[in-house]
Amino acid sequence: MDSPSKRRKKNDGSSKPVRKLDFFFAKQNAKAAAVTDDAPKNTANSNAPQVVDPSNLTDEEYARRLQEEWNKEETQDVPRAAAPAAKEEETESSNELYKDPSPPIKSKLNGDGKKNESKISPTAGTLPIIASATPSSKSNTLSLQSTAAEEDTITANIPFDQSPLEFEPYKYIPDLQKHWTVDGGRATYALLTRCFILVNSTTSRIKIVDTLVNLLRTIIESDPESLLPAVWLATNSISPPYIDLELGLGGSAISKALKKVCGLDNAGLRTLNNKYGDAGDVAFEAKKRQSFTLRKPKPLTIKSVFDSLVKIANSKGNGSVEVKQRIVERLIQDARGAEESRYIVRTLVQHLRIGAVKTTMLIALSRAFLLSKPPNADFETRNPTDLAKLKKEDLVEIYSRNEEIVKACFARRPNYNDLIPALLEIGVGDELLLRCGLALHIPLRPMLGSITRDLGEMLTKLQGRDFSCEYKYDGQRAQVHCDAKGKVTIFSRHLEVMTDKYPDLVALVPQIRGEGVSSFILEGEVVAVDRSSGELKTFQTLANRARKDVVIGAVTIDVCLFAFDLMYLNGEELLNRPFRERRDMLRSLFVEIPHHFTWVKSLDATSSDTETVSAFFKSALELKCEGIMVKVLDNLPNPDLLDELNEDGTPSLPPTPKKKKPTKSKSKKPPITDTSEPPSSPIAPTEPSKKSGRRKALLSTYEPDKRLDSWLKVKKDYSTTSETLDLIPIAAFHGTGRKCNWWSPILLAIRNESTGTLDAVTKCMSGFTDAFYKANRAKYDPDDPDSTTTLSSKPHYVNYGGGAGTPAVWFEPQEVWEVAFADLTLSPTYTAAIGLVSEERGLSTRFPRFLRVREDKSIEEATEAEELAVLYRKQESRPKKDEGGGGEMDEEGE
């Protein structure tokens, strides 16, 4: 006796059985049966339909038969009951025509006449019922549609990767607009996807820029209203950092949507995740295997996708999770083809991976508006044919001029919502700088300092210049805005709003404004302090302060603001003023309040004051500062130190030091200070065998979003005397972005002799070369069945709480890496040396940087827990001096 038939279970994990097709078509079958009963008994030549008996067919065969009958009824425009019976040969032909590429679902009858359904593969997608080959717009019949129907072949063949001087958008725009008419006249998401595919297929920065330029030109000339959302989507964001608009989607939302839309179950999704790692690649594979869907995909437009993301971000409160889930599912469902699905999902997880970073997009915008303009705009553009005839250096000069304007505008007002409308109206020009100037309560991107290896390199770079050395405190860089009405906004160096985090600073601002100061933008360092003694505390202490909804009365960690620059005063920009002038205005117009608001401790010096600068640097380290910042005070060099000028009036400066190569001589040549005979040409070499050491003058102006040698930082963790640790790599995480195919970061551990374990101490992702990444990925390959270097799970002798995430792969401990670091800190995440300096917290490193593999050491010689504790106690026992002053925070957050 055959076993009873098993109920098929739904792939979403619920226990409810799936209803078969005959349940949904019961009424239609009943009507058809009634007509058959009323017909004459002799039906040999009758036109009555042949009633389909579902008990003798599989679901797939039954669906095909029903679809075929409906197609015939629509073409003959007659009631279903009067539709002619299908001939056998027509049925076979139709079945061949609509043959599904996926394997058929096998079914077998049991002894009781019921079908015993075989389990459907999780990668088989939804039930592959065929869509009509002759769809009727009047039909309301629900039927499964092909996901590959009506592919956008026009967009798929646009050569966006051509040179912008050869690419001609007008050749493709008429066909595109005709195609878009069906979709409401807006540019489709397929256009963006085409660009993403081409960008993702190259590592050439030139090709990436060219592809983006051609995409932007096409949108500018065909659908300008879609340009702003296209730029936001291409830069993988929906708003500037200072506007709180986050998608707030977790991985579970994407997983649920993929399972529901693509017919995956948990096992199938897990298999794809393990194989590909990237959410977009998982969506690509899932969509590729789905041949048909119940609902015909509605083509996505660039604007509709962006609007959907904004709706997700704005969904708050009760029911918001369900609302977000529905929007995510609709986006994935409406994505036409696997590639659109890939980039929709990558956008949803905020990990687009196309390399269109801010600088690349700004360059592309500047070039696009040099060559194209909207249909109704009247600003001037350049003819690509004429530009193609120019010499390379002339073309670079034209490009550079536009790029600098666009970059300067975005640095002063970093919001595409301000920049794009202005570009569409007036193009790139001097007026754009006026439109996008500094504005209160909109953060400008901070100026950055260049890194130096040591004091010697810094002094060489600033030969002949007056400069100021400032303490570089271990705090948080802050940009403070205050308007005439007293409204205060505080931004971080990443342009995020920190006003709620520092209500005590907000209350302090009215007290520090001197007479005649109405509005201002200043920069400073927020440092945790002891209010009574003024003693500085570590960044770790400051990090323990609450971030949101802080009430002044509940503040337990006091802070002091150490101001170091003034960029805006009483409605006037000060960016083009020399640093000496900006600093004098800051210190003369604002009121110092000890241990609340003061200036950075500074020392004015020249390159000849070596001993004085060295002593100042050491004093900064003794006060637990990160090091010093060194800033050029004036635009021109000190004539007493350097009196030679080039023929064009610019100062003659020593060459910029370059990294030494081991194969070359290590001998140093003195800087050029003998100025008795100026050269005949500013670029003429002083010796036939070597090039001139001339370089551009260092300006003391404030240059937003630029990293220049006019600001240099000398940090203790860049010093050659820094302590290093010998750590053991024990695990790794999947890399993201450019490192998606490599292991990054790497989890490192120390030895614990008392317990015989390896204790996790830090994650490291700095100091590695691409070649090292590739070799390391090949060495620790979990897909290699013969690998002896990887483990299937965390070893029992490894202590790791998992607070920093779950590693993708565990290593067989076998090598030692030398790692540099800035500080040791108490950590709630890592277990290294726990119980030796704190009963509740272990030790970790700040700013770890890989130096080299210690092939001369075994893991038994790696850093031990007690050694780490000794280093921490040594660090904490540095002499403390009760001195005022302050220093600037690391601009990189390193």
HELIX and SHEET records of a PDB file:
HELIX    1   1 LEU A   21  PHE A   24  1                                   4    
HELIX    2   2 ALA A   26  ASP A   38  1                                  13    
HELIX    3   3 PRO A   54  ASN A   56  5                                   3    
HELIX    4   4 ASP A   59  GLN A   76  1                                  18    
HELIX    5   5 ARG A   80  ALA A   82  5                                   3    
HELIX    6   6 GLU A   88  LEU A   97  1                                  10    
HELIX    7   7 THR A  153  ALA A  156  1                                   4    
HELIX    8   8 PRO A  169  LYS A  171  5                                   3    
HELIX    9   9 ILE A  173  THR A  181  1                                   9    
HELIX   10  10 TYR A  189  ASN A  200  1                                  12    
HELIX   11  11 ARG A  205  SER A  222  1                                  18    
HELIX   12  12 PRO A  224  SER A  226  5                                   3    
HELIX   13  13 LEU A  227  ALA A  234  1                                   8    
HELIX   14  14 GLY A  251  CYS A  262  1                                  12    
HELIX   15  15 ASN A  266  TYR A  276  1                                  11    
HELIX   16  16 ALA A  279  LYS A  288  1                                  10    
HELIX   17  17 ILE A  302  ASN A  314  1                                  13    
HELIX   18  18 SER A  320  ASP A  334  1                                  15    
HELIX   19  19 ALA A  338  LEU A  348  1                                  11    
HELIX   20  20 LYS A  358  LEU A  371  1                                  14    
HELIX   21  21 PRO A  384  ALA A  388  1                                   5    
HELIX   22  22 LYS A  392  ARG A  412  1                                  21    
HELIX   23  23 TYR A  416  ILE A  426  1                                  11    
HELIX   24  24 ASP A  430  ARG A  435  1                                   6    
HELIX   25  25 LEU A  455  LYS A  461  1                                   7    
HELIX   26  26 THR A  499  LYS A  501  5                                   3    
HELIX   27  27 PRO A  503  ILE A  512  1                                  10    
HELIX   28  28 PHE A  539  ALA A  543  1                                   5    
HELIX   29  29 ILE A  552  ALA A  554  5                                   3    
HELIX   30  30 PHE A  579  LEU A  589  1                                  11    
HELIX   31  31 THR A  610  GLU A  622  1                                  13    
HELIX   32  32 LYS A  716  TYR A  718  5                                   3    
HELIX   33  33 GLY A  737  LYS A  739  5                                   3    
HELIX   34  34 ASP A  770  LYS A  779  1                                  10    
HELIX   35  35 ILE A  859  GLU A  861  5                                   3    
HELIX   36  36 ALA A  865  GLU A  876  1                                  12    
SHEET    1   A 2 SER A 107  LEU A 109  0                                        
SHEET    2   A 2 LYS A 115  GLU A 117 -1                                        
SHEET    1   B 2 GLN A 145  SER A 146  0                                        
SHEET    2   B 2 PHE A 292  THR A 293 -1                                        
SHEET    1   C 5 LEU A 448  ILE A 451  0                                        
SHEET    2   C 5 ARG A 707  LYS A 715  1                                        
SHEET    3   C 5 GLY A 627  VAL A 632 -1                                        
SHEET    4   C 5 PHE A 467  LYS A 472 -1                                        
SHEET    5   C 5 SER A 602  ALA A 605 -1                                        
SHEET    1   D 5 VAL A 488  SER A 492  0                                        
SHEET    2   D 5 GLN A 476  CYS A 482 -1                                        
SHEET    3   D 5 PHE A 520  ALA A 528 -1                                        
SHEET    4   D 5 VAL A 559  LEU A 569 -1                                        
SHEET    5   D 5 GLU A 572  GLU A 573 -1                                        
SHEET    1   E 5 VAL A 488  SER A 492  0                                        
SHEET    2   E 5 GLN A 476  CYS A 482 -1                                        
SHEET    3   E 5 PHE A 520  ALA A 528 -1                                        
SHEET    4   E 5 VAL A 559  LEU A 569 -1                                        
SHEET    5   E 5 PHE A 597  TRP A 599  1                                        
SHEET    1   F 6 THR A 790  LEU A 791  0                                        
SHEET    2   F 6 VAL A 809  PHE A 811 -1                                        
SHEET    3   F 6 THR A 724  HIS A 734 -1                                        
SHEET    4   F 6 TRP A 743  ASN A 752 -1                                        
SHEET    5   F 6 THR A 757  CYS A 764 -1                                        
SHEET    6   F 6 VAL A 798  ASN A 799  1                                        
SHEET    1   G 5 THR A 790  LEU A 791  0                                        
SHEET    2   G 5 VAL A 809  PHE A 811 -1                                        
SHEET    3   G 5 THR A 724  HIS A 734 -1                                        
SHEET    4   G 5 TRP A 817  ALA A 820 -1                                        
SHEET    5   G 5 ARG A 849  VAL A 853 -1                                        
SHEET    1   H 2 ASP A 823  SER A 827  0                                        
SHEET    2   H 2 GLY A 842  ARG A 846 -1                                        
END                                                                             
